[in-house]
Amino acid sequence: MAKSKILICRDIGEQAMALLRAQPDWELVVWPQDSPADAQWVLDNAPGSVGMVVTLGEKISEKVIDAAAVAGPELKVISTMSVGVDHVDLSAAAKRHIRIGYTPEVLTDAVADCSIMLALMASRCVTASQAMLRAGKWGSLGWGPYLFCGPQIGSGPTKKQSTVGFLGFGRISQATLVRMAAFGVTRCVYYNSGRVDRTAEDRALAAKLGLESVGRVELDELARSSDVLFTLVPGGKDTFHIVDEAFLRKMKKTAVLVNPGRGPIVDTDALVKALKEGWIWAAGLDVIEGEPNIPADHPLLHEPRCSIIPHIGSATIETRETMALLCAENLIGGLKEGKIGVEYTLA
Ligand SMILES: O=CC(=O)O
């Protein structure tokens, strides 16, 4: 019997690949380099594939999905090693009844940890202070009473009120809130587009974390009241540039903006202006519009009040290995048992 063709757009590591290779009736076609698969290679190899393993680096467009249907058996499952699914054309997949496996939850702690790191890096002037160190200027500057000072995250010695804001209030936001509570934030505000009434849960969460309140607000209030704002909504057209010039102009001058979500949530040009003109204190970014093709002269890379890391929010060894295994299991479950362990379904 002919083997089923499985397109592996990225080698996802020893354990997960061993699991995939152990399927006797599968023929794996694997992108041979340790880099995102070339778009033309994906397109050329899509026809006849019944399953695909993808990562954020590959764009699974309608063209790819259509190409997969051109010859041989139909594509049934796309399994992505990510929580985000905006690199897959979901409506094109739905039209062809292709199911999607993804890897939420297992990365929640790692991304929440990283979000806190970015908030601290941005507020505590890590970019500027490291640039000074690397330029060999510490000796001439010495220790200064107010050198590289930034706003306190949380209540601090003055026991001030402090509000943490979340654009999107899913799993990662809530895990980040738990961490922020330990810094002594007093209030949490969030915006989500959902219609579900969370009042009772929010009250319970506030009580559990020792906060004055947790509650949904409109975008305007989110911008105005957040001392630290985390943007943790999915990517896509609904969230494109929610944080734009008008939003940034409403924020506090001492506010720290952290984007661990998706680059296009924040309008880059507006953020550059906001940092240069001091509308906000600083920004910490794990993601940025146009990534990964960020040239060395990108304006945000040269903003002393901006800390940028290259989309490594979930990058702990344990998390990535767990994501890879789940990605492989989702594909195997979907193709062999008709049941994807963790399946993404369109709302
Ligand atoms: O951004 C990371 C992911 O979607 O897993």
The ligand as an SDF file (V2000), in Angstrom:
LIG
                    3D

  5  4  0  0  0  0  0  0  0  0999 V2000
    4.0300   33.2600   19.1530 O   0  0  0  0  0  0  0  0  0  0  0  0
    4.1400   32.1140   19.4700 C   0  0  0  0  0  0  0  0  0  0  0  0
    3.1560   31.1320   19.2230 C   0  0  0  0  0  0  0  0  0  0  0  0
    2.1460   31.4370   18.5840 O   0  0  0  0  0  0  0  0  0  0  0  0
    3.3610   29.9870   19.6450 O   0  0  0  0  0  0  0  0  0  0  0  0
  1  2  2  0
  2  3  1  0
  3  4  2  0
  3  5  1  0
M  END
$$$$
